Amino acid sequence: MTIADDILDLVKRKQRLRLTALDIAEILYFEDKTYRQRVVANCLMLYEQGSLCRTGTGSLADPFTYSIRRRERAPAK
């Protein structure tokens, strides 16, 4: 599994939580701090691809938090 797969799996399992990239890195790779920047980069990539939803302003007081993007349903025919 890739880091992006690990992130998506975690965010799907923790749907009620809004997690920052650093929260995600600590949950997935608590022993290895070298993954922090990789997790931040992958969260941004997944957000730009439309897989994750992002809220917050990105400041220290209001960091970006990520959650799974709900897919819009196609209208019934």
C-alpha positions as CSV (number, residue, x, y, z in Angstrom):
1,M,0.0,0.0,0.0
2,T,1.1,3.5,-0.7
3,I,1.0,6.4,1.7
4,A,-2.0,7.8,-0.1
5,D,-3.8,4.4,0.3
6,D,-3.0,4.4,4.0
7,I,-4.4,8.0,4.3
8,L,-7.6,7.1,2.5
9,D,-8.1,4.0,4.5
10,L,-7.6,5.8,7.8
11,V,-9.9,8.7,6.9
12,K,-12.6,6.3,5.7
13,R,-12.4,4.4,9.0
14,K,-12.5,7.7,11.1
15,Q,-15.3,9.5,9.2
16,R,-16.5,11.3,12.3
17,L,-13.2,12.9,12.9
18,R,-11.6,15.9,11.1
19,L,-7.9,15.1,11.1
20,T,-5.0,17.4,10.3
21,A,-2.2,16.0,8.2
22,L,0.0,15.9,11.3
23,D,-2.7,13.9,13.1
24,I,-2.8,11.5,10.2
25,A,1.0,11.1,10.2
26,E,1.1,10.5,14.0
27,I,-1.7,7.9,13.8
28,L,-0.1,6.0,10.9
29,Y,3.6,6.4,11.5
30,F,3.9,7.4,15.2
31,E,7.4,6.0,15.5
32,D,8.8,7.4,12.3
33,K,8.7,11.3,12.2
34,T,10.2,11.3,8.7
35,Y,6.8,10.5,7.2
36,R,5.3,13.9,8.2
37,Q,6.2,15.8,5.0
38,R,5.2,12.9,2.9
39,V,1.8,12.7,4.6
40,V,1.3,16.5,4.1
41,A,2.2,16.2,0.4
42,N,-0.1,13.2,-0.1
43,C,-3.0,14.9,1.7
44,L,-2.6,17.9,-0.7
45,M,-2.4,15.6,-3.7
46,L,-5.6,13.7,-2.6
47,Y,-7.4,17.0,-2.0
48,E,-6.4,18.2,-5.5
49,Q,-7.6,14.9,-7.0
50,G,-11.0,15.3,-5.3
51,S,-10.6,12.3,-3.0
52,L,-10.4,14.3,0.2
53,C,-12.4,17.3,1.5
54,R,-10.4,20.1,3.2
55,T,-11.6,22.7,5.7
56,G,-9.8,25.3,7.7
57,T,-7.6,28.2,6.6
58,G,-4.2,26.5,7.0
59,S,-3.1,28.8,9.9
60,L,-1.9,27.6,13.3
61,A,-5.2,28.7,14.8
62,D,-7.3,27.0,12.1
63,P,-5.2,24.2,10.5
64,F,-6.4,22.3,7.4
65,T,-8.5,19.3,8.4
66,Y,-9.2,16.4,6.0
67,S,-12.2,14.1,5.7
68,I,-13.4,11.8,3.0
69,R,-15.2,13.5,0.1
70,R,-18.8,12.2,-0.3
71,R,-19.4,11.4,-3.9
72,E,-22.4,13.1,-5.4
73,R,-25.0,10.6,-6.6
74,A,-26.1,10.6,-10.2
75,P,-29.7,11.7,-10.6
76,A,-32.2,8.8,-11.0
77,K,-33.5,8.3,-14.5
